């Protein structure tokens, strides 16, 4: 017996489409690509950090949420009727992701 809940009547992966930036629309239903295919919903996108909130809709963590970087949207799959962002908004999010992924170097000097 597993300590984690699951749904053995869950639809097969073939009924869903892979996640990408265009699906970062609040209200879109999706599921995590974990062994249980944990269902949830995109609750919000945060422009200031290029992160999104995913609310868990079933199992023992129902009602809890994760705040994740926008690029992690590929860890989810979406229902076929999911709404999509327009190209400009999706491009803005992609640009923000690229900005936050930039490597920076901070030079330090030793104190005398």
Backbone as XML, in Angstrom:
<?xml version="1.0"?>
<chain id="A" units="angstrom">
  <residue number="1" name="UNK">
    <atom name="N" x="0.837" y="-1.184" z="0.000"/>
    <atom name="CA" x="0.000" y="0.000" z="0.000"/>
    <atom name="C" x="0.880" y="1.246" z="0.000"/>
  </residue>
  <residue number="2" name="UNK">
    <atom name="N" x="0.608" y="2.140" z="-0.907"/>
    <atom name="CA" x="1.384" y="3.377" z="-1.043"/>
    <atom name="C" x="0.891" y="4.429" z="-0.057"/>
  </residue>
  <residue number="3" name="UNK">
    <atom name="N" x="1.822" y="5.271" z="0.382"/>
    <atom name="CA" x="1.437" y="6.378" z="1.260"/>
    <atom name="C" x="0.877" y="7.540" z="0.450"/>
  </residue>
  <residue number="4" name="UNK">
    <atom name="N" x="1.022" y="7.478" z="-0.866"/>
    <atom name="CA" x="0.537" y="8.539" z="-1.749"/>
    <atom name="C" x="-0.745" y="8.099" z="-2.456"/>
  </residue>
  <residue number="5" name="UNK">
    <atom name="N" x="-1.670" y="9.021" z="-2.566"/>
    <atom name="CA" x="-2.902" y="8.749" z="-3.292"/>
    <atom name="C" x="-2.636" y="8.794" z="-4.790"/>
  </residue>
  <residue number="6" name="UNK">
    <atom name="N" x="-3.510" y="8.158" z="-5.549"/>
    <atom name="CA" x="-3.422" y="8.211" z="-7.006"/>
    <atom name="C" x="-4.808" y="7.935" z="-7.584"/>
  </residue>
  <residue number="7" name="UNK">
    <atom name="N" x="-4.917" y="8.065" z="-8.886"/>
    <atom name="CA" x="-6.187" y="7.827" z="-9.570"/>
    <atom name="C" x="-5.937" y="6.823" z="-10.674"/>
  </residue>
  <residue number="8" name="UNK">
    <atom name="N" x="-6.355" y="5.590" z="-10.474"/>
    <atom name="CA" x="-6.115" y="4.573" z="-11.495"/>
    <atom name="C" x="-7.006" y="4.747" z="-12.718"/>
  </residue>
  <residue number="9" name="UNK">
    <atom name="N" x="-7.981" y="5.656" z="-12.660"/>
    <atom name="CA" x="-8.845" y="5.955" z="-13.807"/>
    <atom name="C" x="-8.372" y="7.188" z="-14.576"/>
  </residue>
  <residue number="10" name="UNK">
    <atom name="N" x="-7.156" y="7.616" z="-14.312"/>
    <atom name="CA" x="-6.596" y="8.787" z="-14.976"/>
    <atom name="C" x="-6.497" y="8.549" z="-16.481"/>
  </residue>
  <residue number="11" name="UNK">
    <atom name="N" x="-6.781" y="9.591" z="-17.246"/>
    <atom name="CA" x="-6.686" y="9.482" z="-18.707"/>
    <atom name="C" x="-5.239" y="9.236" z="-19.139"/>
  </residue>
  <residue number="12" name="UNK">
    <atom name="N" x="-5.044" y="8.573" z="-20.274"/>
    <atom name="CA" x="-3.683" y="8.330" z="-20.773"/>
    <atom name="C" x="-3.037" y="9.621" z="-21.273"/>
  </residue>
  <residue number="13" name="UNK">
    <atom name="N" x="-1.723" y="9.609" z="-21.334"/>
    <atom name="CA" x="-0.962" y="10.767" z="-21.805"/>
    <atom name="C" x="-1.394" y="11.219" z="-23.200"/>
  </residue>
  <residue number="14" name="UNK">
    <atom name="N" x="-1.850" y="10.297" z="-24.015"/>
    <atom name="CA" x="-2.245" y="10.632" z="-25.383"/>
    <atom name="C" x="-3.433" y="11.602" z="-25.436"/>
  </residue>
  <residue number="15" name="UNK">
    <atom name="N" x="-4.126" y="11.776" z="-24.328"/>
    <atom name="CA" x="-5.265" y="12.694" z="-24.262"/>
    <atom name="C" x="-4.843" y="14.119" z="-23.903"/>
  </residue>
  <residue number="16" name="UNK">
    <atom name="N" x="-3.551" y="14.341" z="-23.728"/>
    <atom name="CA" x="-3.029" y="15.641" z="-23.309"/>
    <atom name="C" x="-1.975" y="16.132" z="-24.290"/>
  </residue>
  <residue number="17" name="UNK">
    <atom name="N" x="-1.641" y="17.413" z="-24.181"/>
    <atom name="CA" x="-0.599" y="17.995" z="-25.018"/>
    <atom name="C" x="0.525" y="18.530" z="-24.124"/>
  </residue>
  <residue number="18" name="UNK">
    <atom name="N" x="1.767" y="18.479" z="-24.608"/>
    <atom name="CA" x="2.913" y="18.913" z="-23.798"/>
    <atom name="C" x="2.832" y="20.398" z="-23.431"/>
  </residue>
  <residue number="19" name="UNK">
    <atom name="N" x="3.307" y="20.707" z="-22.251"/>
    <atom name="CA" x="3.306" y="22.082" z="-21.780"/>
    <atom name="C" x="4.378" y="22.930" z="-22.432"/>
  </residue>
  <residue number="20" name="UNK">
    <atom name="N" x="4.045" y="24.194" z="-22.659"/>
    <atom name="CA" x="5.010" y="25.195" z="-23.081"/>
    <atom name="C" x="4.532" y="26.556" z="-22.586"/>
  </residue>
  <residue number="21" name="UNK">
    <atom name="N" x="5.349" y="27.549" z="-22.774"/>
    <atom name="CA" x="5.086" y="28.896" z="-22.258"/>
    <atom name="C" x="3.687" y="29.408" z="-22.625"/>
  </residue>
  <residue number="22" name="UNK">
    <atom name="N" x="3.198" y="29.055" z="-23.793"/>
    <atom name="CA" x="1.911" y="29.589" z="-24.243"/>
    <atom name="C" x="0.735" y="29.148" z="-23.368"/>
  </residue>
  <residue number="23" name="UNK">
    <atom name="N" x="0.931" y="28.132" z="-22.534"/>
    <atom name="CA" x="-0.148" y="27.645" z="-21.675"/>
    <atom name="C" x="-0.169" y="28.299" z="-20.290"/>
  </residue>
  <residue number="24" name="UNK">
    <atom name="N" x="0.680" y="29.288" z="-20.061"/>
    <atom name="CA" x="0.710" y="29.955" z="-18.753"/>
    <atom name="C" x="-0.464" y="30.932" z="-18.606"/>
  </residue>
  <residue number="25" name="UNK">
    <atom name="N" x="-1.646" y="30.392" z="-18.718"/>
    <atom name="CA" x="-2.886" y="31.167" z="-18.630"/>
    <atom name="C" x="-3.622" y="30.744" z="-17.360"/>
  </residue>
  <residue number="26" name="UNK">
    <atom name="N" x="-3.890" y="31.687" z="-16.455"/>
    <atom name="CA" x="-4.652" y="31.327" z="-15.252"/>
    <atom name="C" x="-5.966" y="30.635" z="-15.623"/>
  </residue>
  <residue number="27" name="UNK">
    <atom name="N" x="-6.223" y="29.536" z="-14.939"/>
    <atom name="CA" x="-7.432" y="28.749" z="-15.184"/>
    <atom name="C" x="-7.201" y="27.511" z="-16.027"/>
  </residue>
  <residue number="28" name="UNK">
    <atom name="N" x="-6.047" y="27.415" z="-16.695"/>
    <atom name="CA" x="-5.765" y="26.226" z="-17.496"/>
    <atom name="C" x="-5.550" y="25.013" z="-16.598"/>
  </residue>
  <residue number="29" name="UNK">
    <atom name="N" x="-6.263" y="23.938" z="-16.898"/>
    <atom name="CA" x="-6.065" y="22.670" z="-16.195"/>
    <atom name="C" x="-4.873" y="21.945" z="-16.792"/>
  </residue>
  <residue number="30" name="UNK">
    <atom name="N" x="-4.112" y="21.309" z="-15.929"/>
    <atom name="CA" x="-2.947" y="20.567" z="-16.390"/>
    <atom name="C" x="-2.603" y="19.509" z="-15.366"/>
  </residue>
  <residue number="31" name="UNK">
    <atom name="N" x="-1.628" y="18.710" z="-15.676"/>
    <atom name="CA" x="-1.169" y="17.733" z="-14.691"/>
    <atom name="C" x="0.345" y="17.597" z="-14.783"/>
  </residue>
  <residue number="32" name="UNK">
    <atom name="N" x="0.913" y="17.376" z="-13.617"/>
    <atom name="CA" x="2.355" y="17.226" z="-13.486"/>
    <atom name="C" x="2.786" y="15.904" z="-14.105"/>
  </residue>
  <residue number="33" name="UNK">
    <atom name="N" x="3.924" y="15.908" z="-14.750"/>
    <atom name="CA" x="4.439" y="14.680" z="-15.348"/>
    <atom name="C" x="5.184" y="13.832" z="-14.310"/>
  </residue>
  <residue number="34" name="UNK">
    <atom name="N" x="4.518" y="13.575" z="-13.196"/>
    <atom name="CA" x="5.038" y="12.651" z="-12.195"/>
    <atom name="C" x="4.383" y="11.288" z="-12.420"/>
  </residue>
  <residue number="35" name="UNK">
    <atom name="N" x="4.735" y="10.316" z="-11.637"/>
    <atom name="CA" x="4.207" y="8.961" z="-11.841"/>
    <atom name="C" x="2.689" y="8.914" z="-11.681"/>
  </residue>
  <residue number="36" name="UNK">
    <atom name="N" x="2.128" y="9.807" z="-10.846"/>
    <atom name="CA" x="0.686" y="9.814" z="-10.595"/>
    <atom name="C" x="-0.089" y="10.729" z="-11.526"/>
  </residue>
  <residue number="37" name="UNK">
    <atom name="N" x="0.643" y="11.586" z="-12.237"/>
    <atom name="CA" x="0.000" y="12.601" z="-13.086"/>
    <atom name="C" x="-0.901" y="13.485" z="-12.218"/>
  </residue>
  <residue number="38" name="UNK">
    <atom name="N" x="-0.287" y="14.085" z="-11.209"/>
    <atom name="CA" x="-1.012" y="14.929" z="-10.264"/>
    <atom name="C" x="-1.709" y="16.079" z="-10.986"/>
  </residue>
  <residue number="39" name="UNK">
    <atom name="N" x="-3.034" y="16.177" z="-10.838"/>
    <atom name="CA" x="-3.775" y="17.233" z="-11.520"/>
    <atom name="C" x="-3.718" y="18.567" z="-10.776"/>
  </residue>
  <residue number="40" name="UNK">
    <atom name="N" x="-3.771" y="19.632" z="-11.562"/>
    <atom name="CA" x="-3.773" y="20.961" z="-10.962"/>
    <atom name="C" x="-4.238" y="21.997" z="-11.960"/>
  </residue>
  <residue number="41" name="UNK">
    <atom name="N" x="-4.061" y="23.248" z="-11.575"/>
    <atom name="CA" x="-4.501" y="24.353" z="-12.416"/>
    <atom name="C" x="-3.485" y="25.487" z="-12.317"/>
  </residue>
  <residue number="42" name="UNK">
    <atom name="N" x="-3.261" y="26.166" z="-13.435"/>
    <atom name="CA" x="-2.419" y="27.357" z="-13.413"/>
    <atom name="C" x="-3.235" y="28.452" z="-12.736"/>
  </residue>
  <residue number="43" name="UNK">
    <atom name="N" x="-2.709" y="28.967" z="-11.654"/>
    <atom name="CA" x="-3.459" y="29.956" z="-10.886"/>
    <atom name="C" x="-3.023" y="31.390" z="-11.189"/>
  </residue>
  <residue number="44" name="UNK">
    <atom name="N" x="-1.729" y="31.577" z="-11.436"/>
    <atom name="CA" x="-1.236" y="32.939" z="-11.678"/>
    <atom name="C" x="0.133" y="32.878" z="-12.337"/>
  </residue>
  <residue number="45" name="UNK">
    <atom name="N" x="0.449" y="33.949" z="-13.041"/>
    <atom name="CA" x="1.797" y="34.165" z="-13.564"/>
    <atom name="C" x="2.291" y="35.473" z="-12.962"/>
  </residue>
  <residue number="46" name="UNK">
    <atom name="N" x="3.542" y="35.491" z="-12.492"/>
    <atom name="CA" x="4.122" y="36.658" z="-11.840"/>
    <atom name="C" x="5.191" y="37.262" z="-12.751"/>
  </residue>
  <residue number="47" name="UNK">
    <atom name="N" x="4.848" y="38.382" z="-13.376"/>
    <atom name="CA" x="5.758" y="39.032" z="-14.327"/>
    <atom name="C" x="7.076" y="39.465" z="-13.685"/>
  </residue>
  <residue number="48" name="UNK">
    <atom name="N" x="7.025" y="39.886" z="-12.425"/>
    <atom name="CA" x="8.227" y="40.418" z="-11.780"/>
    <atom name="C" x="9.295" y="39.361" z="-11.512"/>
  </residue>
  <residue number="49" name="UNK">
    <atom name="N" x="8.913" y="38.087" z="-11.566"/>
    <atom name="CA" x="9.880" y="37.021" z="-11.280"/>
    <atom name="C" x="9.905" y="35.925" z="-12.343"/>
  </residue>
  <residue number="50" name="UNK">
    <atom name="N" x="9.042" y="36.026" z="-13.354"/>
    <atom name="CA" x="8.902" y="34.986" z="-14.384"/>
    <atom name="C" x="8.619" y="33.624" z="-13.743"/>
  </residue>
  <residue number="51" name="UNK">
    <atom name="N" x="7.702" y="33.645" z="-12.766"/>
    <atom name="CA" x="7.289" y="32.423" z="-12.078"/>
    <atom name="C" x="5.774" y="32.278" z="-12.203"/>
  </residue>
  <residue number="52" name="UNK">
    <atom name="N" x="5.298" y="31.057" z="-12.010"/>
    <atom name="CA" x="3.864" y="30.826" z="-12.019"/>
    <atom name="C" x="3.453" y="29.998" z="-10.808"/>
  </residue>
  <residue number="53" name="UNK">
    <atom name="N" x="2.181" y="30.115" z="-10.457"/>
    <atom name="CA" x="1.629" y="29.334" z="-9.348"/>
    <atom name="C" x="0.769" y="28.227" z="-9.919"/>
  </residue>
  <residue number="54" name="UNK">
    <atom name="N" x="1.066" y="27.013" z="-9.467"/>
    <atom name="CA" x="0.304" y="25.823" z="-9.839"/>
    <atom name="C" x="-0.389" y="25.307" z="-8.592"/>
  </residue>
  <residue number="55" name="UNK">
    <atom name="N" x="-1.721" y="25.241" z="-8.628"/>
    <atom name="CA" x="-2.517" y="24.773" z="-7.495"/>
    <atom name="C" x="-2.846" y="23.297" z="-7.697"/>
  </residue>
  <residue number="56" name="UNK">
    <atom name="N" x="-2.552" y="22.463" z="-6.703"/>
    <atom name="CA" x="-2.809" y="21.026" z="-6.749"/>
    <atom name="C" x="-4.297" y="20.793" z="-6.490"/>
  </residue>
  <residue number="57" name="UNK">
    <atom name="N" x="-4.936" y="19.991" z="-7.340"/>
    <atom name="CA" x="-6.382" y="19.819" z="-7.282"/>
    <atom name="C" x="-6.845" y="18.452" z="-6.787"/>
  </residue>
  <residue number="58" name="UNK">
    <atom name="N" x="-5.907" y="17.578" z="-6.413"/>
    <atom name="CA" x="-6.318" y="16.253" z="-5.948"/>
    <atom name="C" x="-5.212" y="15.641" z="-5.085"/>
  </residue>
  <residue number="59" name="UNK">
    <atom name="N" x="-5.504" y="14.514" z="-4.522"/>
    <atom name="CA" x="-4.598" y="13.726" z="-3.704"/>
    <atom name="C" x="-4.353" y="14.383" z="-2.346"/>
  </residue>
  <residue number="60" name="UNK">
    <atom name="N" x="-3.368" y="13.905" z="-1.639"/>
    <atom name="CA" x="-3.161" y="14.357" z="-0.254"/>
    <atom name="C" x="-2.728" y="15.815" z="-0.137"/>
  </residue>
  <residue number="61" name="UNK">
    <atom name="N" x="-2.231" y="16.411" z="-1.207"/>
    <atom name="CA" x="-1.804" y="17.818" z="-1.173"/>
    <atom name="C" x="-2.835" y="18.762" z="-1.800"/>
  </residue>
  <residue number="62" name="UNK">
    <atom name="N" x="-4.046" y="18.290" z="-1.991"/>
    <atom name="CA" x="-5.099" y="19.101" z="-2.607"/>
    <atom name="C" x="-5.207" y="20.457" z="-1.903"/>
  </residue>
  <residue number="63" name="UNK">
    <atom name="N" x="-5.222" y="21.512" z="-2.719"/>
    <atom name="CA" x="-5.348" y="22.866" z="-2.189"/>
    <atom name="C" x="-4.017" y="23.570" z="-1.980"/>
  </residue>
  <residue number="64" name="UNK">
    <atom name="N" x="-2.946" y="22.823" z="-1.897"/>
    <atom name="CA" x="-1.624" y="23.443" z="-1.758"/>
    <atom name="C" x="-1.148" y="23.900" z="-3.130"/>
  </residue>
  <residue number="65" name="UNK">
    <atom name="N" x="-0.091" y="24.713" z="-3.139"/>
    <atom name="CA" x="0.413" y="25.208" z="-4.415"/>
    <atom name="C" x="1.924" y="25.220" z="-4.430"/>
  </residue>
  <residue number="66" name="UNK">
    <atom name="N" x="2.438" y="25.265" z="-5.650"/>
    <atom name="CA" x="3.869" y="25.415" z="-5.892"/>
    <atom name="C" x="4.051" y="26.670" z="-6.724"/>
  </residue>
  <residue number="67" name="UNK">
    <atom name="N" x="5.060" y="27.460" z="-6.404"/>
    <atom name="CA" x="5.488" y="28.560" z="-7.256"/>
    <atom name="C" x="6.731" y="28.087" z="-7.995"/>
  </residue>
  <residue number="68" name="UNK">
    <atom name="N" x="6.668" y="28.108" z="-9.310"/>
    <atom name="CA" x="7.714" y="27.520" z="-10.151"/>
    <atom name="C" x="8.190" y="28.508" z="-11.207"/>
  </residue>
  <residue number="69" name="UNK">
    <atom name="N" x="9.438" y="28.366" z="-11.651"/>
    <atom name="CA" x="9.915" y="29.202" z="-12.754"/>
    <atom name="C" x="9.142" y="28.863" z="-14.034"/>
  </residue>
  <residue number="70" name="UNK">
    <atom name="N" x="8.900" y="29.872" z="-14.846"/>
    <atom name="CA" x="8.106" y="29.694" z="-16.065"/>
    <atom name="C" x="8.635" y="28.574" z="-16.954"/>
  </residue>
  <residue number="71" name="UNK">
    <atom name="N" x="9.947" y="28.408" z="-17.003"/>
    <atom name="CA" x="10.510" y="27.369" z="-17.871"/>
    <atom name="C" x="10.142" y="25.953" z="-17.420"/>
  </residue>
  <residue number="72" name="UNK">
    <atom name="N" x="9.678" y="25.799" z="-16.182"/>
    <atom name="CA" x="9.261" y="24.478" z="-15.695"/>
    <atom name="C" x="7.903" y="24.047" z="-16.234"/>
  </residue>
  <residue number="73" name="UNK">
    <atom name="N" x="7.272" y="24.883" z="-17.021"/>
    <atom name="CA" x="5.977" y="24.536" z="-17.601"/>
    <atom name="C" x="6.073" y="23.263" z="-18.445"/>
  </residue>
  <residue number="74" name="UNK">
    <atom name="N" x="7.263" y="22.933" z="-18.916"/>
    <atom name="CA" x="7.449" y="21.707" z="-19.710"/>
    <atom name="C" x="7.311" y="20.449" z="-18.850"/>
  </residue>
  <residue number="75" name="UNK">
    <atom name="N" x="7.236" y="20.602" z="-17.538"/>
    <atom name="CA" x="7.043" y="19.464" z="-16.635"/>
    <atom name="C" x="5.562" y="19.103" z="-16.487"/>
  </residue>
  <residue number="76" name="UNK">
    <atom name="N" x="4.703" y="19.759" z="-17.294"/>
    <atom name="CA" x="3.261" y="19.557" z="-17.220"/>
    <atom name="C" x="2.701" y="19.198" z="-18.590"/>
  </residue>
  <residue number="77" name="UNK">
    <atom name="N" x="1.499" y="18.619" z="-18.571"/>
    <atom name="CA" x="0.761" y="18.411" z="-19.806"/>
    <atom name="C" x="-0.636" y="18.997" z="-19.615"/>
  </residue>
  <residue number="78" name="UNK">
    <atom name="N" x="-1.219" y="19.452" z="-20.724"/>
    <atom name="CA" x="-2.442" y="20.243" z="-20.676"/>
    <atom name="C" x="-3.582" y="19.580" z="-21.432"/>
  </residue>
  <residue number="79" name="UNK">
    <atom name="N" x="-4.784" y="19.935" z="-21.010"/>
    <atom name="CA" x="-5.957" y="19.454" z="-21.730"/>
    <atom name="C" x="-5.977" y="20.099" z="-23.118"/>
  </residue>
  <residue number="80" name="UNK">
    <atom name="N" x="-6.561" y="19.414" z="-24.056"/>
    <atom name="CA" x="-6.559" y="19.877" z="-25.451"/>
    <atom name="C" x="-7.304" y="21.193" z="-25.639"/>
  </residue>
  <residue number="81" name="UNK">
    <atom name="N" x="-8.227" y="21.509" z="-24.754"/>
    <atom name="CA" x="-9.000" y="22.747" z="-24.882"/>
    <atom name="C" x="-8.387" y="23.915" z="-24.100"/>
  </residue>
  <residue number="82" name="UNK">
    <atom name="N" x="-7.152" y="23.767" z="-23.665"/>
    <atom name="CA" x="-6.497" y="24.822" z="-22.889"/>
    <atom name="C" x="-6.353" y="26.107" z="-23.697"/>
  </residue>
  <residue number="83" name="UNK">
    <atom name="N" x="-6.467" y="27.214" z="-23.002"/>
    <atom name="CA" x="-6.266" y="28.522" z="-23.637"/>
    <atom name="C" x="-4.773" y="28.766" z="-23.813"/>
  </residue>
  <residue number="84" name="UNK">
    <atom name="N" x="-4.441" y="29.585" z="-24.815"/>
    <atom name="CA" x="-3.045" y="29.922" z="-25.101"/>
    <atom name="C" x="-2.846" y="31.432" z="-25.050"/>
  </residue>
  <residue number="85" name="UNK">
    <atom name="N" x="-1.648" y="31.816" z="-24.651"/>
    <atom name="CA" x="-1.273" y="33.226" z="-24.689"/>
    <atom name="C" x="-1.056" y="33.665" z="-26.128"/>
  </residue>
  <residue number="86" name="UNK">
    <atom name="N" x="-1.216" y="34.951" z="-26.377"/>
    <atom name="CA" x="-0.883" y="35.458" z="-27.705"/>
    <atom name="C" x="0.643" y="35.451" z="-27.855"/>
  </residue>
  <residue number="87" name="UNK">
    <atom name="N" x="1.107" y="35.546" z="-29.090"/>
    <atom name="CA" x="2.546" y="35.441" z="-29.379"/>
    <atom name="C" x="3.369" y="36.506" z="-28.658"/>
  </residue>
  <residue number="88" name="UNK">
    <atom name="N" x="2.848" y="37.708" z="-28.568"/>
    <atom name="CA" x="3.608" y="38.787" z="-27.924"/>
    <atom name="C" x="3.818" y="38.505" z="-26.431"/>
  </residue>
  <residue number="89" name="UNK">
    <atom name="N" x="2.755" y="38.094" z="-25.744"/>
    <atom name="CA" x="2.866" y="37.799" z="-24.315"/>
    <atom name="C" x="3.794" y="36.611" z="-24.078"/>
  </residue>
  <residue number="90" name="UNK">
    <atom name="N" x="3.655" y="35.569" z="-24.883"/>
    <atom name="CA" x="4.541" y="34.402" z="-24.755"/>
    <atom name="C" x="5.990" y="34.807" z="-25.001"/>
  </residue>
  <residue number="91" name="UNK">
    <atom name="N" x="6.210" y="35.690" z="-25.965"/>
    <atom name="CA" x="7.565" y="36.185" z="-26.246"/>
    <atom name="C" x="8.123" y="36.990" z="-25.091"/>
  </residue>
  <residue number="92" name="UNK">
    <atom name="N" x="7.278" y="37.788" z="-24.451"/>
    <atom name="CA" x="7.710" y="38.557" z="-23.277"/>
    <atom name="C" x="8.141" y="37.631" z="-22.140"/>
  </residue>
  <residue number="93" name="UNK">
    <atom name="N" x="7.391" y="36.562" z="-21.932"/>
    <atom name="CA" x="7.747" y="35.600" z="-20.876"/>
    <atom name="C" x="9.052" y="34.900" z="-21.231"/>
  </residue>
  <residue number="94" name="UNK">
    <atom name="N" x="9.199" y="34.493" z="-22.471"/>
    <atom name="CA" x="10.448" y="33.843" z="-22.905"/>
    <atom name="C" x="11.633" y="34.775" z="-22.712"/>
  </residue>
  <residue number="95" name="UNK">
    <atom name="N" x="11.471" y="36.051" z="-23.027"/>
    <atom name="CA" x="12.545" y="37.034" z="-22.814"/>
    <atom name="C" x="12.889" y="37.161" z="-21.337"/>
  </residue>
  <residue number="96" name="UNK">
    <atom name="N" x="11.869" y="37.170" z="-20.483"/>
    <atom name="CA" x="12.102" y="37.255" z="-19.039"/>
    <atom name="C" x="12.855" y="36.023" z="-18.534"/>
  </residue>
  <residue number="97" name="UNK">
    <atom name="N" x="12.459" y="34.857" z="-19.014"/>
    <atom name="CA" x="13.150" y="33.622" z="-18.629"/>
    <atom name="C" x="14.620" y="33.712" z="-19.022"/>
  </residue>
  <residue number="98" name="UNK">
    <atom name="N" x="14.897" y="34.161" z="-20.234"/>
    <atom name="CA" x="16.281" y="34.282" z="-20.700"/>
    <atom name="C" x="17.071" y="35.278" z="-19.862"/>
  </residue>
  <residue number="99" name="UNK">
    <atom name="N" x="16.441" y="36.369" z="-19.471"/>
    <atom name="CA" x="17.114" y="37.360" z="-18.615"/>
    <atom name="C" x="17.497" y="36.753" z="-17.271"/>
  </residue>
  <residue number="100" name="UNK">
    <atom name="N" x="16.568" y="36.004" z="-16.677"/>
    <atom name="CA" x="16.839" y="35.414" z="-15.363"/>
    <atom name="C" x="17.826" y="34.255" z="-15.425"/>
  </residue>
  <residue number="101" name="UNK">
    <atom name="N" x="18.004" y="33.667" z="-16.584"/>
    <atom name="CA" x="18.953" y="32.560" z="-16.728"/>
    <atom name="C" x="20.354" y="33.035" z="-17.082"/>
  </residue>
  <residue number="102" name="UNK">
    <atom name="N" x="20.520" y="34.315" z="-17.294"/>
    <atom name="CA" x="21.833" y="34.841" z="-17.657"/>
    <atom name="C" x="22.823" y="34.629" z="-16.514"/>
  </residue>
  <residue number="103" name="UNK">
    <atom name="N" x="24.023" y="34.272" z="-16.867"/>
    <atom name="CA" x="25.093" y="34.106" z="-15.884"/>
    <atom name="C" x="25.704" y="35.456" z="-15.608"/>
  </residue>
  <residue number="104" name="UNK">
    <atom name="N" x="25.848" y="35.757" z="-14.342"/>
    <atom name="CA" x="26.517" y="37.011" z="-13.986"/>
    <atom name="C" x="27.736" y="36.704" z="-13.139"/>
  </residue>
  <residue number="105" name="UNK">
    <atom name="N" x="28.724" y="37.558" z="-13.225"/>
    <atom name="CA" x="29.920" y="37.408" z="-12.414"/>
    <atom name="C" x="30.057" y="38.643" z="-11.536"/>
  </residue>
  <residue number="106" name="UNK">
    <atom name="N" x="30.303" y="38.399" z="-10.294"/>
    <atom name="CA" x="30.501" y="39.495" z="-9.340"/>
    <atom name="C" x="31.918" y="39.360" z="-8.810"/>
  </residue>
  <residue number="107" name="UNK">
    <atom name="N" x="32.723" y="40.344" z="-9.121"/>
    <atom name="CA" x="34.099" y="40.308" z="-8.666"/>
    <atom name="C" x="34.162" y="40.797" z="-7.217"/>
  </residue>
  <residue number="108" name="UNK">
    <atom name="N" x="34.938" y="40.134" z="-6.457"/>
    <atom name="CA" x="35.117" y="40.488" z="-5.054"/>
    <atom name="C" x="36.601" y="40.733" z="-4.788"/>
  </residue>
  <residue number="109" name="UNK">
    <atom name="N" x="36.863" y="41.639" z="-3.929"/>
    <atom name="CA" x="38.243" y="41.875" z="-3.525"/>
    <atom name="C" x="38.372" y="41.547" z="-2.049"/>
  </residue>
  <residue number="110" name="UNK">
    <atom name="N" x="39.501" y="41.012" z="-1.720"/>
    <atom name="CA" x="39.754" y="40.652" z="-0.316"/>
    <atom name="C" x="39.978" y="41.918" z="0.492"/>
  </residue>
  <residue number="111" name="UNK">
    <atom name="N" x="39.471" y="41.914" z="1.708"/>
    <atom name="CA" x="39.713" y="43.066" z="2.608"/>
    <atom name="C" x="41.165" y="43.028" z="3.073"/>
  </residue>
  <residue number="112" name="UNK">
    <atom name="N" x="41.767" y="44.208" z="3.185"/>
    <atom name="CA" x="43.174" y="44.244" z="3.624"/>
    <atom name="C" x="43.329" y="43.847" z="5.077"/>
  </residue>
</chain>
